[in-house]
Every structure is written in structure tokens, then in C-alpha cells.
Amino acid sequence: MELFALYRPGFPADDVNAIGEALLAAGVLIPGYIPPPVGLLNIDALDYGRHALGQSTIVLADRNLVSEVAKIARRGGLDRADPNGLIAARLMAFCQAMEIMIEPSIAYHELAAGNGNGAAHAELGWFRSADFGQAQAWIDLALGRTTRLTSIPAPQPDVQDLAFPLKRWRRNYAVALKIAELELAALTPGQRHLDLLGWMVEDFLFAGPAAIFAAMYFSPQAPRKGMFKSLRSVDRDRALAGVRNAAWDITALSDFVWKIAQGDAAGRRYMLATSDKALAAAAPLVLLGPVANEDQPSLAEALRAWWSGAEADRVAASMFDQIGVVEGRELPSRPADYVDACIQAGEDRLRDWTP
């Protein structure tokens, strides 16, 4: 594709390519679509998609990365010894150069839930200031030509309520509490996952991203570190805080899936940007089906990274079987406070657990 004529005069293609290669090497970008053969961040392919196909690409950035972007803006520069800060600078540089929108997704709802609206709006203001269009300044920062950003608009006040409870998060929190309860039970990994699926279908609702997250967490071989922080702590409030954090990770996955479904008809393509290794490992699996194709493996094949072959097949088959059950019946009638009751019961059981 000879597309450089579409770029503005003086477009720094070599610099942007180098930054894109660094982002790919970091493994922080998960596409919600099948990338072109030339590569996910190939600037010609992205430019062709935008100008010839009318596609817009949007990056859903997680809490860690948007916080790093805001920190750079607030400080007016970058500490290059900070690996997450460098990733955030590269992400901003690439996206601004390629006219890709960065959306904080649920990040500031998460911050507001833990630290209040004031803290969330303060950081969101700096993030929006950082997202001011100055691609070359971010490129120079990302490539180490400077450590300073000299032009950052002052944050603008906002009064939106970001701390209100998200319904999706509350549902995922109820499921996360169940995952934690099963992890603490004397069960095999496979039985834990089967019991979770049975509970979701019979007593709650089927949440596909949560089932994938649990398939990773319960597995014998996955990198589980940090997925449920302090679960076995003697301080049960710390354990519950870890479950709430896991629920935000699950909600990031479910938001990713929802945005992809909404964006298909509108010509919007989404990528998830995360420096969380567990989230980055789980995210590609939420898009897989029961059968492989030439571009993607089946879910069972992907799960073999974490489970033995037979167990991976069983875990995947159980998930698709339960999806079939849910799709073939009417939604059960539940009281208005049913999710609240599930959360309360789950919290009580975790508080009562003793090491």
C-alpha cells in the first residue's frame, strides 16, 4: 500500500514506527479485532483503515496507564526510569500521531469508587490536559529526546458523578466474591470452575468475561499473581479489597467485549491497553469461540496454555454448554435487591473464613 501521501507533510514515520514496535514488544495492546497481516500497529494499515474504509480506532486504557499519563502531565515530564510511565508516553505519542482516540474506559469510575469523586476528577483533568494534541512533543518524550512537556493546558473542572455504583461492576463483584469463595474451598481446580459455572447459571447470571477470568485464576499453570490480592490474609478487609480490585479487572474485560459489540456496526475498532499481565493474558480469550479458524485458535486450544489438554477441552466445553442453556431459556425472575443480597452473602462468607 502506497499511502504516505495521505500523511501530513513532514510526518515522522520512522519515529512512529519505532514507538509502535516498542509498544508491541511490551505486550500491552490487545486488539478487539483480527489485525491485518502486516501487523497491529502498521501505520500504513491504520491510515488506510481511517481514510479508505472510514474506520476509527479507539484504545481503552486501564487505570494504571491513564494514571501514568496524568502523572506525566501533572509533573510536566517523564521519569524514564519508570517503565509504566515510559509505556504511557509511548502510547500517547503513537495515538496522537495516528489520530487514535484514547478512552479511559472504566478507569475513573474505579478511582472514584476507591478514593472519591474529588481524586478521580483531579486525575481525569490532568489526563484530558495530557490528551491535548501535541504529537511531536510526545514523540520526543517517548524517544528520550527530552524529559519535559512544555505545553500542558490547565485541567478543567468537572462535576460528573463518577463514584456512583456501576451495575456491571456490582454484578461482577458478586461473581468475584464467588470465585474467591471457591478458591478457598477444598476443591480441585476443575471442580471450582464447574461449580462457578453452575452457580452463575442456576443462581445468578452467566458472565462470559468473568468465566474466562476464573478459568485463568483457577488453572494450575496461569500467572495468577495479583489477580486476587491478599485473599488469605488474616485481615479480611484486605481480602475483600482484593476481591473488589479483581471485580474491576473483570469489569474492564466486560467493558471491552461490550464496546467491541457496539462498535462493529459503527465502524469503530477497539484495543485494550493494559500493563496488568494477568488482564493482558485473559483479554484475548474473551473473543474466542468453540471452533478455530485460520486467524484465531479455539477457546479450548488457547486454554491449553493454562490447563492440560483434556482439562482445557472440558473447561471450554462447559462454558459453551452453559451459554447454550442460558440462551435457550427465559431470564429468571429475581427480586430487585437480588444482586445486593448475593454481594452481602458473599462478603459475609469471606469475612468468616479463617486461615
Steps between C-alpha positions, in 0.01 A plus 500: 500500500646833392325723752756747624341768284212496748726605787554863579824655365795410718323209669770325714433149370828351624444634852140379514599157370770472768253593772246252365761222505581583863131483594462163328809368681350610833187289432262759638258523205228240443293548184126442500521403133721289276803716412610530138782268385745793498457549874279658763683836507606522138455869424407442135225256595366734769504792260326294231232390746433858605498670160392229257271288717369765738611304805580669829730328747452556874729390781337409833773573754500347846538679831877446523574658164262796521641577845850503353389735222343733757816486711715606203267793433489606865880488535560646156736220410601134514727301727651259244593260780125437545411215257124557518549873446707430190230266365238768564710762318546268203127428492415871496762571234379226267132578546538873450716449192250254348187689613388212721272590788593382849198436721550444874222240493399425859828622651363811668191322630746262669703787646188683619362186665816464705612860553194717436386735225751769590803277442350356180421842352842637594675218314253498211564872450871436463434209265289723275770766509755237396276395211537847349621461139878537499620181335857614436552595866385154610717335233806688626413400855448134408828482308706661774578824317355691793365426846265799508160590357487875472142555381233347723165682532371552853248234610137602468253431784234232461203416721396165352430236764756229434459326835147369448486118505524355150245223457746299294765527769257394774409189302866423442575561868241238596667254261848592627386426855385157383832437325681590822275275707564205268875564500499466879296178489656151505433429132703412193563780250266343246223454755531863608436615145211259452341616825537864396328435167221311672448781750494767230240312296279377781527774761633814331569579133755380249787747464737391223796729582478396867498133397818557293663690787413213734628241252835676518497545877395144583742340255814317612741683267383860444692802635256567786704754694298807596166372370345472849730693731525402870222241470641291785596794721400493865369851436175415323441862398822478298371180342174672402695793356685251281171352380369847415815564298448171314142606426635815331729286283205282402298813426778628274471173305121523479520866392747397229257235370203740516687776315605258226140387449376859487780618275470242223194661342645850532840429347684536829784264588621463857824403666549444871816657644614356832826454688332233717650169383206287615245729333706504179513119503126457557374767260567320167304196619172687548474525119554130420236248401462121510664448159835619371533689173799602291551815706416389855519186712199352671448585866601145597828532308578832669420360844771236456748765604350469849336155518590153375351409163209296636420751773520792254251323275268437794519856633424648157222249426338571839494873429340462158252243638389748766470777242266270310292442814471873566414588141231233487294624795329810629685718746406389853296747704703646788417747778621856442759464777623158388852614401533689829398186689757291311770755578411509869500121526831476316666763717373328816645166392839653424507689829424178686785307335802439723851408378 
